[in-house]
């Protein structure tokens, strides 16, 4: 038997559709799993968002360090040529 899947208000944009479809699948997995409580689903989703925050914080720090290094190198080059 074929399952009926309803995904409301999908955007026309294929990239947005893919993203919305992935969210739909994740939420469906949590809701459909009788071994996962709403609290566990909440904690796992929250943990993933926290992981993204840490990842991007680390990347921001690394990018900032590189940017400052590049600026310092550029300033040193200007001073040497003066």
FENVEN-V546642 format. One line per field, one symbol per residue. burial: I if it has 16 or more other ideal C-beta (glycine too) atoms within 10 Angstrom, else O. A space follows every 10 residues. Layout:
BEGIN
burial: ???
END
This chain:
BEGIN
burial: OOOOOOOOOO OOOOOOOOOI OOOOOOOOOI OOOOOOOOOO IOOOOOOOOO OOOOOOOOOO OOOOOOOOOO OOOOOOOOOO OO
END
